[in-house]
């Protein structure tokens, strides 16, 4: 018996071609990236241009004040996955003692006190410098044009603004000034952000040297402007004014210009594991990436019929494997934390044996010799639906976006940008954007591996994936979704790598996820047996999960996941791309 074959119908074809392929969560980012490829740019030029457009196309899901994680392989070294690190650390003033003195038990989910150092813009520019070919002005031209002449906002952006309208009107007037006029319809303009981007271009133009050395120096000049110029000083000054946070209290931010200046985006080695003969590459324990590797390794020891997401048994095994891997995330992951032991044969076999016939209602991290598992507070909450744009209590918060590119030379990249959502903290008037709230993923408990510590990165949910076969990268994939990012990628990867589904077939297929994890977002709740499913999974499967003790929430037919992917067929050499149909916003393009 094998995994359930895919249906003959798909919402759209898997695109194929030989020139270049792009896919993202918004059609304008996809179109921008493809336009760069058409003009001779490579995958890195394209992904950076598309990434800056995402700041304007999906401002409720990412922004310049946020962060990103990428993973890529170059044409020159297709067998070495590299992680792009764009997660800024906690500011020097962000100490547990300070937050406790503010009367807080958790880092707030909204407000400037929760701001980590913005990492996304510096990471985009570092990637452009080291692996792209274009100049700063050429890459940023698309975003500058949209910021000045206007961009159409999708209904989800307007819905987010409506949900936070009262907060903006009553407490965050600078956000009201920027965002409430958008509710009148038409196109949205952000001249302040256009000025910021123009400032980066002007800074790059002060370097006149020719050749690759001069180009690198020009990009570094733009980075310096970002980290020491208007952005650093305006953001720090503005957020030092006390303002309302998600807790209801008034607090001042602690981020300072020196925090901006001290951060450098860069690269790290990927963490890898194998599944059905493929190598899966992820970022390290400062993300949730190794949890996907652990879940895949647990499932790799089971036969196809036991991991089929379209069956009761397979869905149960996926959910239980995820619960174990995510418990290990919550107990052991954090900046600098060692997680290699979690991927050893001995631990994986023990974890596989922990899966029973019925849903576990326990928080069960692995037992590691000589290491104590952090025990987070288990605050019960109800199951959430889909992406965490609106949390379980009706509080509005942000989510994420994603973009993938592969070019004709063999460069391939997946990047998941997030943070700096328009509802994160008050808009900084001179900049046209706000700072993110990634520190809400830290604990005010020194015993946690992801405790709030100045200079250390919060453990992020951002987690793109690279897949390699026979020593070469063949797929870049990712999705928004907060704690669901690994969970929504998992059934897609299982269906493709174990079931032979085509990319679009796997993305279209019904998805599911567990809420039996410690929510990474404020107020950090836990639902011990919660499972959220798309109704298309089928009555027999859903009823079977209920019989096994899962508390099932139906999300509707098309509600879970925003996966996109690009790749190369190892047998034919054809490039391909696929994108999520849910929400009618994600698109792939290529030829």
N, C-alpha and C positions, 0 to 999 in steps of 0.2 A: 504493500500500500504506500502511496506517496501523498504529498500535499495536494489538497483540492485543486484541480486545474482551474486556470483563470477563465472567467466568462469571455465569450467572443466579443461582447460589447465593451468598449471603453469610452470614456467621455471625450477623448481626443487621442490621436495617434502618438506613439513614441516617435519623436522627430529624429531623422537620420540625415547625415550628410558627411562631407569631407573637409569643409572649410573651417567651421567653428560653431560652437553651440553655447547658448546661455540659458539660464533659468533662474527665476527669482519669485519672490512673493508679490511683486507689483510689476505690471506690464511696462511702466515707464523705465524702471531700472533695467529690465530685460532688454528693452529697445535701445537704451543708451549703451549698454555693454556690447550689444551686437553691432551698433553703429561704430563703436571704436574698433572692433575687429574688422569691419568693412573698410575702415580708413587705414588699415595696416598696423594697428596696435596689437599687442599680444594679450594673453588672458589676464595678465596683471594690470596692464593699463585699463582694460575693459572692466575688471571687477572694481577697481578703485573709482572709476567714473560712475559706474552704477551705484556704488556704495554711497557716494555723496548725494546722488539723486534720491536715494532712499530716505535721507534726512528730511526731504521735502515731500516725498510721495507718501511716506508712512510715519508722520511725525508723532503719532500716538504709540508707535512701536519702537522707535529709535530716534536718536538725535545726536548732534555734534558733542553734547555734553555727556555722552554715554561711553560704551565700551564695545569690544568685539573680540571674538576668537576665530581664527582661521586655520585651515590645514591645507597644504598644497604640495605638489611635486613639480619640478621643473623638467623641461625637455632634455636638459643636459644631464640630469640625474633622476630619471623617472622612478627609480626604486627606493628613493629616500624620502619618506614623508616628513614634512617640516611643519611645526606649529607656529602660527603668527600670534604673538601674545600682545593683545591690546586691552588688557585689564589693569586699570590703575589701582594703586594701593589706597589704604586708609590714610588720610592726612595725619600729620604729626600731632595735631591737637585732638584727634579722635581716639580717646582712651576710654577704657571701661569706667575708670574713676569719674571722668567728666560726664559721661552719659548717666551714670548712677546719681551723680550730684544734681543732674537735671530732673531727677525723679523718674527715670525710665528703667523698665525691666527688659525691654526689647528695643532694638533700633527701629525708629519709625519707618513706615513704608512710604511716606511722602514728606517732603521738606528738606531743606538744605543741610540739616545736620547729618543726614544719611548719605551725603555725597562722597563717593570715592573720587580720586583724581581722574578726570576724563582721559580715556585711553584710545578712543576710536580714531580720532583725527590723526594723532601721531602714528598709530599703527598703519593706517591707510598710506600715509606719506612714506613711512619706512619701506613698506612693500613696493611702492612705486619706485623709490630710489634704487632698491637693490635688485628688483626683478622686472620692472617695467622698462619702457623705452621712451615714453612721452615726457614732456615738460609739465610743470605744475599748472600753468595757465591753460594748456590744452585739455588736461583731464578735468579741471574744475569748471570749464566753460559751460558744460551742460547744466550743472547745478546752479551756477551763477545766473544763467539765462532763466531757469525756472523760478529762482528766488526773485528776480527783478520783474519779469514779464508775467509771472503767475503760473500756478499749477492747479489742475482740478483736484479737489479733495474727494476721496471715496466716501461713501456713506458711513463707514465705520469711524472715520475721523470725526465727522460731524456728530455722530452719536456719542462719542467720547466727550466732546466739548459740551454737549447738552448735559451729560451726567455730572460734569464738574462745574457747571455754570454758576451755581450758587457759591461754591468755594471761591471761584475767580472773582465774582462780583463783591463778595463780602470781605475776602481776606487777601487775595492775590491780584490786586488791580492791574499790575503790569501784564499778567497773563490774560486778564479780561481785555485789555487794550489790543493785544495781538490777535487773540483767537476768537472772541465773540463776534467780530464783524464777519468772520467766515460763515456764520450761520445764516447770513442773508443770501448765500448762494454765490454763484459765479466762481471765479478763480481766486486762489489765495496767493498773496505776495508777501515776501519777507525781505524788505530792503535792508534791514539791519544785518541779517545773515549774509546777504549778498556783499555788503561792505566788509564783513569779516573775511569772506573768501577772497574778495579783491585785495584785501590787506596781505593775505598769504601770497597771492600772485605777485604783488608789488615787491614784497620782501625777497621773493625768489629772483626778481629781475635786477636786484642790486648786485648780483654776482655775474660778471661778464666773461668769465673764462669759458673757453670752448672745450668740446670733447666730453667724455664720460666723467672726468673729474669735476669739471665745471657743472655738469648737470646734477651730480650728486650734491655738490655744494649749494646749488640753487634750491634743491629740495630741503636740504638741512637748514637753509636760511628761512624757508617757510615754516619749518618745524620750530625754529627758535622764536619766530614771531608769535606762533600759537602759544608757546609755553612761557614766554616772558613779556609779551606785549599786552595789547588791549584785553584779550580774553582772560588771561590770568588775573589781571588787576580788577577788571570790571566785575567778574564773577565773585571774587573774594570780597570786595567791598560791598557789593549788593547783598550777599547772603549773610553778612555779619549783622544785618538788621533782623531783629527777632520777627518771626512770622509763624503762621499756623502750620502744624504738622498733622499727620494722620492720627496721632494720639489725641488730638484736640488741644494740645498745649502749644505755647509760643516758645520757640527756641531760636537761637542764632547759630548759623553755620560756623564751622571751625576751619574750613579750608583756606589756605593762604597762598599768595603768589609763589612762595618757595616750594610748596607742594607740587605745583604745576611744573616748575623749572627742574625739579629733581627726577621726574619720571621720564623714562625712555622705553618706548615699545621695542620689541625685538622678537627673537626666535628661540624656540626650544625644540628638543627632540620629542618626537611623538612616542606615546605608549601604544603597544600593539598586542594583538592576540589573534588567533586563527579561528575560523569558523568555516566548516565544509570546504576546506582547501584554500580559502581566501584569507588574506591578512587585513585586519581592520585596524586603522590608525586613528588615535584620539589624542587630545590634549591631556595633561596630567591632572594631579589631584587637586589643583586649584580650580578645576572644573568638575562637572559630574561625569566626564568622559569615560573614566575607567569603569563606571557602573555598567555601561553598555557592554564593554568587553567582558565583564564578569557574567552578565546575563547570557551573552552569546556562548561563552565557554560552558556554562551550566547546561544550556540547551544542546550544545554540540555532542554531548554524550548520550542523547536520546534519539530514537529513530524518527523518521519523517512523520509518521502518523501521530507521534506524541508531541510534535511541535507545530502542527498545522493550526494557524490562527483561526481558521474557518470552522474548526471542530470544537466541541466541548472540552475534550481532553487537551488539545493543543492550546486553546485559549487559557485554560486553567494553568497549564505549565508555564506559559509566557508570563502570566500575572504573578504566579508564585515566585518564579525566578527573578522577576523585577523587584518584588517586595524584598527579597533577600539582598539583592545587589544594592538597592536604594537604602536599606538599613545600614549596610556597610558604608555607603556614602555618608550618611548622617552621623555615623559613629567614628569614622576614621579619616575622612577627606578634609583637606585644608591646604593652605599655601605651604609648600615644603614637606607635606606629610608623605611618608613612604607607604605605597599601596601595592608594591610588587607581590607581597606575600598573598594578597587576596586573589591573585591570578595563578598561583601555583596549583599543581595537580592535586595536592593533598587537600587544600582548602576548597577547591572547586568540587572535588568528589564529596566532601563533607556537606557542602551546600546543596549539591544535587540530592543527597540523601535526606536533607531537611524538608524536601517537598513531599507532602502527603497527598492523600486523595481529596482532602477537604481544605477549604480556605483557612489559613492561619490568621489569628487575630492578635498575634504577638509582635512586638518589636524585637527582631532576632538578628542582631549583628553577628558576624563570625567571631569565633573564639581564636584569638591570635596569641601565640606564646609570648609572654613578657610584655604585652600591651593591653592596657585597659581600654575598653570601648567607652566612648563618651555616651552618656545617657541623657539625651535631650528631654526637656519637659514634654510629656504626651498630653497635649491639650486637644480634647476631642472637637472635631468639626464635621460638617456635613460634606458629602461628596461635591466636588466642583465639576462643572461642565466645560469641556473644551479648553480654549486658551484662557490664561488668567488675566484677561483684560479687565474683567470685573470680578472681584473676589466673592467669597461665599456670603459675605454680609452686605453686599451691595457697594462696598467701597471700590472706587475706580483705581486701577493701577495699570501699568503698561505691560507690554509683552515684547515681541521680538520680530525680526524679519530675517531673510536669508537670501543669498545669491551664490550661484555656481557658474563657472566659466571653464571651457576647454577650448584650446585653439589648435590650428592645423599643425603646429610645430610639436605639440605634445605637452605643453604646459597645462596644468589642471589645478583648480583652486575652488574651495568652498569656504565661505565666510558667513558667520552669524553675528550681525551687529544688533545691539540693543541698548537700553538705558537712555536716559535723557529724554524720556517720554514727555510730551507737552504737559502732562498732569503730574510729573515727578515733583517739581518744586517751582517756585515763582520764576516766571520769565525774566531774564536779565535784559532790560530794555535796550542797552547799547549793542547787545549781541543777537537778539532775536531767537534765543533758545534758553533752556534751563539746564541745570546739571542733574545727573541721575541719582539714583538712590540705592546703589548696589550694596552699600553697607548693611542694608536690612537683612542680608544673608549671613551676617556674622552673629555670634552670640556674645552676650555680656557675661560670659563665664570663662574664666581663664583656663579651665580644664578642657575646653573644647579645642579640637584641632583647627576649627574655623572660628576661633574667638576673635573679637575686635582687637587688633593690634596695630599701632601706627607703623606705616611702612610695609605692611603685609597686605596681600590681595585678598579680598573676600572670595569665598568659594562661589563661583558663578555657575549659572545653569546653562550658559552658552556652550554648544557642543557640536560643531560640524564634524563630519566623518569623511575619511578617505579610505577607499578599498583598493587593495593591490592583489594582483594575480601573477604568478610566475615572475615575481620581482619587479613588476611595473604597475604604476597607478592606473586603474581602469575606471574608477567611479569617484565622484565628489557628490555628497548628499548632505542634507540637513533640513531642519524645520524650526519654526518658532514653537513656543508652547511652554516655556518655563520648565517646571518639573516633568512635563510630558515630552520634552524634546527627545530624550533617549527612547521613551516608551513608544512614540509614534514612528520613530525610525526602525525600531526592532521588528515589527511585523513586516515592514517593507523589505528589510534586509533578509529576513527568513524566507519570505515568498520568492525573492529573487535568487538568493544564493543556494537555498535548499529545494525550492519548488520550481525553479525555472521560469518564473513569471517575467514577462517583459517589464521594463521600468514603469511605463504608464499603467499597466495592469496592476502592478503591485501597489502603486500610489492610490489608484482608484479603489482598491479593495477595502472592505469595511475594517475600521480600526477600533482600538480599545485601549484603556489604560487603567492603572490602579491609583487610588488616592491614599493607599496605605503607606504613607511616607510622611516625613516631617516637612511641611510646606516650606519652601525656601523663601516665601514672601510673607511679610507681616500680614496677619498676626500669628503665623507659624503653627497652624493647627495640624491635626493628624486624624485620619479616618481608618481604623484598623482593618476593615474588610471591604472598603469601598472599591467598586469597579464601575467605570463609565464605558458604555459601549454604543456603537452606532447600531440602530435598529436593523440595518441590513445584515448584521451578523446572523440573524435568523432566530425564530422563536425557539427551536430545539436547543440551540447553543445557549441562548440567554437563560432559558428555564433550567438547563443543566448546570450553569454556573450558580444559579440561585440554590439549587439542590445541594451544591457543594459548599454552601455557606457564604458565598459572596453576596454583598449588598450591592445590587446592580441598579445603576441609574441609566436610563435610556436618553441618549443625546439627540435623537433624530437620525435621519438616514445619512446626511452628509454634514457632519459637524466636527469631526476630530482629525486634526493634523493639517499642516500646510507644507508637506514635504515637497522639495524639488531636488532634481539631480541632473548631472551630466556625466558622460563617460565615453569610453571607447570600447567597441566590441573587439575582444582579443582575437577572435577567429577571422573577422573580415576587415578589421581596421577602421570600420565606419564609426564616426562620432554619433552620439545620440544625446537627446535631452528630453526631460519629462517634467511636468509641473502639476501642482495640486489644483483640482477643479473646485474645491470647497470654497465658497465665498466669491467665486468668479472674479478673482483678482490676480492670482498667480499665473504666470505664463512662461512658456519656453519659446525660444526662437533659434534659428540657425539654418545653415545650408551646407 
